[in-house]
Amino acid sequence: MKPYDLSQPLNADCSFWPFYPPFEVKYFKRKSEHGVNAQYIQTSNHMGTHLDAPRHFVTNGKTIDQLPLDWLYGDGVIVDLSDMLDELDIFRPEDIEERVEVRNGDILIINTGWHRYSFLAEEGDEEKYIQRHPGPHHSICQWLIDKEIHVWGVDMISTDHPMNLPIGRFLGKGGLEHWQRVRQQCEEKFGGSDAVDELFPEEAYQLTHNALFPHDCVHVENMGGQIGAPELQNRRLTIGVFPWLFKGGEAAFCRAVAFVEE
């Protein structure tokens, strides 16, 4: 089995979520002074490649340590949608099923191509990565539930479309007004204000979090690494998403790996 790393690097410059505390790291011991190098970190859990547990949105939802290992490792697929997605585009379940067979209980990884713009990538562009990534139509939620999928992941800052997030609804309100520029671009793309309101109704706000976590359908965000490797696309393989055993954690840093038979 050949492993492929599907993770983004983690450091103070990695992809972050707006409004959340950044990743900070410093040495508190150095070998020249103390005979050892040791570091201290302070961060939110939502930095770099990470796994959200139900507790992130559900008061009594499962925490990271309560997620069964057999949910986090097993059969799955990587679907490549990168050729059909540009800024703020939408993908639907049928787009996935046209390219790969998704079986009940699979681990589903979606390659949108947006990892190319993550902060530490060669084409890194934090505004494009955070504010203008594509995203799923809200119909994906019921589809994932029907497919009995416990774990899915994306190479984007969020599993929700920016218009179903603070990014397209109030990010920068009263200041830089990022949300207005995002909405304006969506109105130009989708045919006006009414069309945007129909595509992104109020009840779809953060729906891949609000609707799926109560069903123990969790996700990995900010995937990357070798996710775009041609030999991984639109095929069945073995996938593992490995958070640290964080007791009580609502999310955790995660190493995501695909395994291919040689």
C-alpha positions in Angstrom: 0.0 0.0 0.0 1.4 3.4 -1.0 0.4 6.3 1.2 -0.5 9.8 -0.2 -0.6 12.7 2.2 -3.8 14.7 1.8 -2.9 17.3 4.5 -1.9 21.0 4.5 1.1 22.0 6.6 0.4 23.5 10.0 2.2 26.5 11.3 1.7 30.2 12.1 1.1 31.0 8.3 -1.3 28.2 7.6 -4.9 28.5 6.5 -7.2 29.9 9.3 -10.8 30.6 9.9 -11.9 34.3 10.1 -12.6 35.5 13.7 -10.8 32.5 15.3 -7.5 32.9 17.2 -4.5 32.2 15.1 -1.9 29.5 15.5 1.0 30.7 17.6 4.2 28.8 18.3 7.3 29.7 20.3 10.3 28.1 21.9 10.3 28.1 25.7 13.5 26.0 25.9 16.6 26.1 23.6 19.3 23.5 23.5 22.1 26.0 23.9 20.5 27.3 27.2 18.5 24.3 28.6 20.0 21.3 26.8 16.8 20.7 24.9 14.5 22.3 22.3 10.8 22.5 23.4 8.0 24.5 21.9 4.7 25.9 23.2 1.6 26.4 20.9 -1.6 28.4 21.4 -4.3 28.1 18.8 -7.9 27.3 17.9 -8.6 23.8 16.6 -9.7 25.1 13.2 -6.3 25.7 11.6 -4.8 23.8 8.7 -6.2 20.4 8.0 -8.6 19.5 10.8 -11.6 17.3 11.6 -14.8 18.8 13.0 -16.6 16.6 15.5 -20.4 17.0 16.1 -19.6 18.9 19.4 -18.5 21.8 17.2 -22.2 22.7 16.6 -24.2 20.2 18.8 -24.2 20.8 22.6 -24.2 17.1 23.5 -22.7 15.9 20.2 -19.8 13.4 20.0 -16.3 14.7 20.7 -13.2 13.8 18.8 -12.3 11.0 21.2 -15.8 9.5 20.8 -15.6 9.1 17.0 -15.1 5.3 16.3 -11.9 4.5 14.5 -13.7 2.5 11.9 -15.4 5.7 10.8 -12.0 7.3 10.3 -10.3 4.6 8.2 -11.7 2.5 5.4 -13.1 2.3 1.9 -13.7 5.5 0.1 -13.3 7.7 -3.0 -11.7 10.9 -4.1 -13.8 12.7 -6.7 -12.1 15.4 -8.9 -14.4 18.3 -9.6 -11.5 20.8 -10.1 -12.1 21.2 -13.9 -15.7 22.4 -13.3 -15.2 24.8 -10.4 -14.2 28.4 -10.4 -14.7 31.2 -7.9 -18.0 30.8 -6.0 -19.3 28.0 -8.2 -21.7 25.4 -6.9 -21.5 21.6 -7.1 -24.3 19.1 -6.5 -24.5 15.4 -5.6 -25.2 14.5 -9.3 -21.8 16.1 -10.2 -20.1 13.7 -7.8 -22.0 10.7 -9.0 -21.3 11.3 -12.6 -17.6 10.9 -12.0 -17.3 8.2 -9.3 -19.4 5.5 -7.6 -20.1 6.5 -4.0 -21.3 3.6 -1.9 -23.1 3.7 1.4 -20.7 4.3 4.3 -17.8 5.5 2.1 -15.3 8.1 3.2 -15.8 10.8 0.6 -13.0 13.3 -0.4 -13.8 16.1 -2.8 -11.0 17.6 -4.8 -12.2 21.1 -5.8 -8.8 22.2 -6.8 -9.0 25.0 -4.2 -6.0 23.7 -2.2 -3.9 25.5 -4.9 -4.8 28.8 -3.3 -4.2 27.8 0.4 -1.9 30.0 2.3 1.3 28.0 2.0 0.8 26.9 -1.7 2.8 28.3 -4.6 -0.4 30.1 -5.9 -1.4 31.0 -2.3 -4.1 33.8 -2.2 -5.8 34.1 1.2 -8.6 36.3 0.0 -9.4 33.9 -2.9 -9.0 30.9 -0.6 -11.3 32.2 2.2 -13.8 34.5 0.4 -14.3 33.1 -3.1 -14.0 29.3 -2.8 -16.7 27.1 -4.5 -19.1 25.1 -2.4 -21.9 22.5 -2.4 -25.6 23.1 -3.1 -27.4 22.6 0.2 -29.0 19.4 -1.3 -25.7 17.6 -0.5 -26.8 17.3 3.1 -29.7 15.0 2.6 -27.7 13.0 0.0 -24.8 12.5 2.5 -27.3 11.3 5.1 -29.0 8.9 2.7 -25.6 7.6 1.7 -24.9 6.9 5.4 -21.6 8.7 5.1 -19.9 9.5 8.4 -16.8 11.3 7.1 -16.2 13.5 4.1 -13.7 16.2 3.4 -12.8 19.1 1.1 -9.7 21.0 0.1 -11.4 24.3 1.0 -11.6 26.5 4.1 -15.1 25.2 4.7 -17.6 22.5 3.6 -20.2 25.3 3.1 -20.4 27.7 0.2 -19.3 31.3 1.2 -22.9 32.5 0.7 -23.9 30.0 3.5 -21.2 31.3 5.8 -20.4 34.6 7.5 -18.2 35.2 4.5 -21.1 36.0 2.2 -23.5 37.3 4.9 -21.7 39.6 7.3 -17.9 39.3 7.1 -16.5 42.8 7.5 -19.9 44.4 8.1 -19.3 47.9 9.3 -15.7 47.8 8.1 -14.2 46.4 5.0 -17.6 44.9 3.9 -16.1 41.7 2.4 -19.5 40.1 2.4 -20.9 42.8 0.0 -18.2 42.0 -2.6 -18.9 38.3 -2.3 -22.6 38.7 -2.7 -22.2 41.1 -5.7 -20.0 38.5 -7.4 -22.6 35.8 -6.8 -25.4 38.0 -8.1 -23.4 38.5 -11.3 -22.6 34.8 -11.6 -26.1 33.4 -10.8 -28.4 36.0 -12.3 -29.3 38.6 -9.7 -30.4 39.0 -6.1 -33.5 36.8 -6.3 -31.5 34.0 -7.8 -28.9 34.2 -5.0 -31.6 34.2 -2.4 -33.1 31.1 -4.0 -29.8 29.2 -4.2 -28.8 30.2 -0.7 -31.9 30.5 1.5 -31.7 31.5 5.1 -32.3 27.9 6.3 -29.1 26.8 4.4 -26.8 28.8 6.6 -23.9 26.6 7.7 -26.1 23.6 6.8 -23.3 21.1 6.3 -22.6 21.8 9.9 -26.1 22.3 11.4 -27.8 19.6 9.5 -25.1 16.9 9.4 -23.5 16.9 12.8 -26.7 15.7 14.6 -26.5 12.7 12.2 -22.9 12.1 13.2 -21.7 13.1 9.7 -18.4 14.9 10.2 -15.9 16.5 7.9 -12.3 17.4 7.3 -11.6 20.9 6.0 -8.4 22.4 4.5 -7.2 19.2 2.8 -4.4 19.4 0.4 -1.0 17.9 0.0 -1.2 15.2 -2.8 -5.0 15.4 -3.1 -4.6 16.4 -6.8 -2.3 13.5 -7.7 -3.7 12.1 -11.1 -3.6 8.5 -9.9 -6.0 9.3 -7.0 -8.8 10.9 -9.0 -12.3 9.5 -9.4 -11.5 6.1 -8.0 -12.0 3.8 -5.0 -9.2 3.6 -2.5 -8.5 3.4 1.2 -8.7 6.6 3.2 -7.7 7.5 6.7 -8.3 10.7 8.6 -6.4 10.7 11.9 -6.9 13.3 14.6 -5.2 13.1 17.9 -7.2 11.4 20.7 -8.5 14.7 22.0 -10.9 14.0 24.9 -13.7 16.5 24.9 -12.5 18.1 21.7 -14.9 19.8 19.4 -12.3 19.6 16.6 -8.7 18.5 16.1 -5.8 18.8 13.8 -5.9 15.9 11.4 -3.5 14.0 9.2 -5.4 12.7 6.2 -4.0 9.9 4.0 -5.0 7.9 1.0 -3.7 4.4 0.5 -3.4 2.8 -2.9 -2.6 -0.8 -3.7 0.7 -1.0 -5.6 
